[in-house]
Amino acid sequence: MLLDVTTALTQPPTGIVVQKYGGSSVADADKIKLVAQRIARTKAAGKKVVVVVSAMGKTTNQLIEKAKSISSSPSRRELDMLLTCGEREAMSLLSMACAEQGLEAISFTGSQAGILTNDRHSGARIVEVRPFRVEDELDRGKVVIVAGFQGVSYKREITTLGRGGSDTTAVALAGALRADYCEICSDVDGIYSADPRIVDAAQLLHSISHDEMLELAAQGAKVLHDASVEFARRSGIALYARATNKDGGGTRVDFTPERERQVAAVTGQSSLIRIRVSGGAAVEHCLQILETASIPLTHLDLEGKELRVWFTIADVPDWGEVRKRLDNVLADQVEFGEEGAVTIVGHGIGSNPGVINKARQSAFGAGVPLNAVSVSPLRVTLWCDRPHVDNLTRALHKTFVE
């Protein structure tokens, strides 16, 4: 059950708030206690609170390493069974910490919370949410804590949702519960106009539209995952990206951003893999292999019988195996490369020749050779060699934001 936009915008407040806490926010016992205190303050304000939690700290990576120490290519089903243990640990400990704050709390796995997915292991998609047990416990006055990143298929198989899965869990639950809003809490203050580690003059955005945030997330901005933003847009749910150690502030993601300038933000990707395939049958085989491997593409360019696709290597943990399959099937019809890209995002900029020309001039002024330029209504992406990504990010931010 997901809420449509019209209903969401006209419904009366439910008093339900969904909060998601990432791994860095629950990395140890002291941080879990601080999160419990934050939950208690929200509850004291009269809200019904649902919490979605990620695995503690580096737990997921540690579990993956354990799996690799046993098997060089563990089955995705068994990997899902293993990785979901991380969120179960975190949800139980947080429930105990809430009890120490005088709250009645109960923890649920994704399955118990009604998160239903397709049957694709390690990259499942939520197809329905049936939050009946969550609603029952909220009516009893309890704080409900849900394990993120996981669900159950119609075949009763435990599944994981892939990168950003806890964000997606939180927003999907918020939509199904008709929550007033959803908070994504992490160790950063919100959405910035660029990565502050790269651009000293990066500015905290007070608001941004769902569509703009969707483009930013798809092009490499890491505060919110693109699947969660898409859920929020379809459900009409307002998102807040906030720091865990602050009760307010942050960035609001909704339909009506308050901003004077046209460009919202600049984001760079320095770990893109490019695949180029020639030949009609080869193109079809390539797309089938990528689909089977659940590879999330950042860009696709199909012209005649030539296909070019790009994706972030961090999104594909078994890239080595996928590349072997492509080599075996396509032989000399496939070519691999490494590339970088910097994208500026804002409403209408992709259809504005002046913006595109200004972006090109900014790159040339910074001494960055461009490999290509691609556009959509909300973005302009400039392709360059990987070593130039940070320099180009700073140049475009200075041109369009500062």
N, C-alpha and C positions, 0 to 999 in steps of 0.2 A: 504494500500500500504506500503510494507516494502522493503527495499533495500537488495539485496543479497551481500555476501561478495566480490565476484569477481568485481561486478560493483562498490562497495564502494571503493575498493583499486585502481581502475584505473580511476575513474571519476575526472575531474578537480575541483578545489575548487569552492564552491558556495558562499562563504562569509557568510554563515548562521551559527550562533552559538546559541545553546540552553543552557540556564542556568536554573538550578533548585535550589530554595532556600527553605530550611526546616523551620519548625515552629520556631525554636530558632532564626533563622536569621531575622524573621519578627514578633518577639514577641510583639513589641510595636511600637509606632509612630516613635521614634528616629531611631530604627533599620530599619524600612521600608524606611526612608529617606536615610540612609546609603546605602541600597541596590539600591535605585534609582540612587544614585551617581555612584555606581559601574557600573550599566547598562549604564549610560551616558558615562562613560569612554570607555566602549566596543563599543558603537555606534560611538563615536568620532574616534575610531581606524578604522572606515570604515566597520564595521560588520553589518549584518542584525541580529537583536536580537529577539529571542523568549525566553520568561521567563515562567517557570512553578513554581507555588508557592503552598506551603502547607498552612494549617490553622495556624493562629497565636498562638504561644506558646502552651498552654494546652487546646486550644479551643475544639479540638476533644474529649478529655477526659471529659471536662465539659459538652459537649452536650450528651455524653453517660450517665453521671450521671443524667442529667435532664430527659432523657428517662427512666432511671431506677426508678426515683422518681414518675413517672406516671404509669409505667408498669414493672412488674418483668420479663416479657419475651416479649419485644416489637417485632413486626414483622420485619423481615429483610428489607422488602421493605420500611416501614415507617422510619426505622433507616437510611437507605440510603438517603432518602429525607431530613432527619434532618442533618446528618453529612456533606452533601455536602454544607450546608450553610457556614461552616467554611472557606472553600477555596474561596467561592464567596466573602466573606467579605475581605479576604486578597488580592485577585486579584484586586478588585475595589480600595482599598486604595493604593496599589502599583501603579496602573495606574494613580491615582491622584498625587502621589509623583513624578512620572516620568514627568508629565505635569509641575510640579513646577521646574523641571530641564530643561525645554525648549524642552522636547521631545514630539512628537506626539505618543500617546500610546492608545491602545484599549484592553479591557479585554474580554476574552471568557470563557464560561464554557467548560467542557470537551465535551459536546454534540455539542456546537457551533464550537469547534475546530476540530470536526470530529473523536473523539475517540469512536469507535464502539466496543462493548463488547458482550459476551454471556449474558444470562439472569440470571446468578447466583448472587443474592444479597449478599452484604457484602464480596464477594470474587470473583468478576467477573474477567474474563480474556480478555485482548484486542485481538480481532480477526482481526481488520482492522483499518487503519487510513486514513481518507479522509480529508487532511488539506487544502482544497480549499480556505476557507475563510482566513486562516492563510497566505497562499501564496499571496492572493490578497492584504492583508494589508501590508505585507512586501514589495511588489512591489510599494506600495504607500509611502514607507519610514517610516512606523510606527513601533514602538516596540509593539510586540504582547505578551500579558500576559495571560497565560492559567491556569485555576484552575486544580491542580493536583488531583490524587486520585479518579477520577470520569470519567464516560463515559455514554453512552446510548446504550441500547440493540436494536436489530432489532425490538423488540416489542415496542420501544419508551419508555422504562422504564429507569429511572435514576438508575445507578448502582455505587457502589464503588469497588475499586480494592484490598482492604485489606492492610495488613501491607506493607510498602514500595511502596505504589501505586503511589506516586508523582514521585519517581525515575523512575518507569516504564513508566509513562506518558511522562516524559522528553525524555527518550531514544527512545521510540516508535515514538515520534514526530521527533526526530533527524534523525532516519532512514527514515521516510517517506519524510522528507524535504531534504534529502541528505546533512545534515549539515556537516560542516567541523569537528566539534567535539561537545561533550556535557559535560558541567561542572556540577558536583553535589556539591553545595556549602553548607557548614554547619559550626558548631562551632569547628570543628577539622581540623587539617592541612592536613590530607590525610589518607592513609592506613598505619598502623604501623605493625611491625613484631609481636606484641602482644598488648594487652590492656595496655596502659601506666599507668592506675590506678592500675594495678596488678603487672606489670613487670617494674621496674625502668629503666632497660637497653633497653627497647623497642626502635626500630629504625624506622624512617620514611622511607618507601619504595618509591623510585623515580619511579619505574615501576613494573608492575606485569601483567601476562598474563590474558586474559579473563577466561581461564579454571581454573587457580589458584584462581582467585577472585571469580569465581562461587562456588568453593569448600569452600572457606573461608566464603562466605555469607551464604551458606547452613548449615555450621557448627557453626553459631552463631556470626560471625563478623558483626557488625551493621552499618558500614559506608555506604555500598551499599547493596541493596536488591538483592537476587539471580535472581528474575524475570527480573530486569532491566539489570543485567549483561548478562543474556541469550539473551535478545533482542539485546544488543550491539554486542555480539559475532556473532549472525546470520546476523546482518545488516552490520558488519564491521565498526562500529562506535567506534572511540577512546573516552574513558571516562577520565575525570580528576576529581579526588576527591580533593577539595580544601577548604581552609578556606574562609568564606565570606569576612573577613576583609583584604584579600590579593588578588592581581590581578593575581599572578602567583604561581609557585611552586606546591606543592601537589604531588599527585601520578597519573601517567598515566597508564591507563588500556588498553592494546592493544594486538597485537599478538606476539610481540618480546620484552620481558622484558630484561632489562640490569642488570644482577646480576651474581656474581661469584659463590655464594653458591647454593647448590641444594634446600635447604629448604627456602621457602619464608617467612612463618609466622606460628605462633602457636595461636590457639584460643580455648577457653574453654566454656562449657555450663553447668551451675549448676542448671538448672530448667527443666530438661527433665522428661517427664512422659513415663513409659514403660508399654505397654500392651502385655500380653502373652495369646494366645488363642490356645486351643487344640481341634482337631477334624475337619475333612474336611468341613462339612457344617458350623460349627462355624466360621472357617476362612473366608468363603465366606460371611457370614452375617456380620462379623466384618468389612471387607473391604468395604462392601456396606454402612454401617453406617458411617464410616470414610469419604467415598467419598461424601455422602449426606451432611455431616457437613463441607465439604471443609477444612479438616484438613491437613495442609502441613507437611508431614512426613520428618524427618531428616534421619532416617535409617529404613530399613525393612529387616528382616531375616526370610525366609521361608524354613523350612527343614521338608520334609515329610508332616505330618498333624499338625505341630506346627508352629505358626506364632508369631513373635515378632516384634513390631513396636515401634518407639520412636518419640516424637515430643516435641516442646517447649511449655510449658503451656501458655506463654504470647501470643502465636499465636492463641489461642483458647478461646476467651472471654466467650463463653457459654459452657465451658468444663463440668460444673456441669450437664447440661442437656444432653450432649452427654454421659457422664458416666452412667447416669440413663438409657438411652436407651440400652447401652451395657449390663448393669446388667440385665435389664428386658428380653432382647432377649437371652443372652448367659448364664445367671445364673452362675453355678459353672464351666463353661468352660472358663471363663475369669478371669485373674489375673492382678492387677494393682500394679505398683511400681514406686519409684522415683530413679533417677540415675543422675550421672554426666558424662561428657565426655570431653576429651581434644584431639584436632586434630592438627597434623602437616601437612602442605601442601607444595607441591613442585613437579615439573615434575619428574615422574619416581620413586618416593620414595616408593610407595606401592608395587612395584615389586622387591624391593631391600631387601633381607633378612638381610643384614648388618644394614640397617636403622631401620628395625623392631626390631632387637635384641638390638640395641643401645638404642632405645626408652624404651624397657622393662627394661633394666639395669638402665636407668636414673630414672624410676619410683621406682624401688626397692631401689636404692640409696637414694631417697628422702623419703623412708618409706611409700610409697603409695601402698596399695594392689590393684591389678588390678582384675576387674571382667571379662573382655574380651578384645580382640583386634580385630579390623576389618580393612580391607584395601580396597583401590581402586587404580587405577594407579597413582592418584595424591595426595593421603592422607593415613595417618595412624592414626586411632582413638583408643584411649585407654579409656576404660570404668572404672569408679571408683565410690565410694560413693560421694555424693554431697560435704561433708565438705572438701574433698581432692582436689577439682578442681583447686583452686588458687595455691596451693603448687605444684601440678603436672605441671601446666602451666609454673611456674617459672623454674622448673627443666628442662623441655624439651626445653625451650627457651635458657637456659644456655648451654645445650648440643649441640644444633643444630644451634644457631644463634650467640651467643656472642663469 
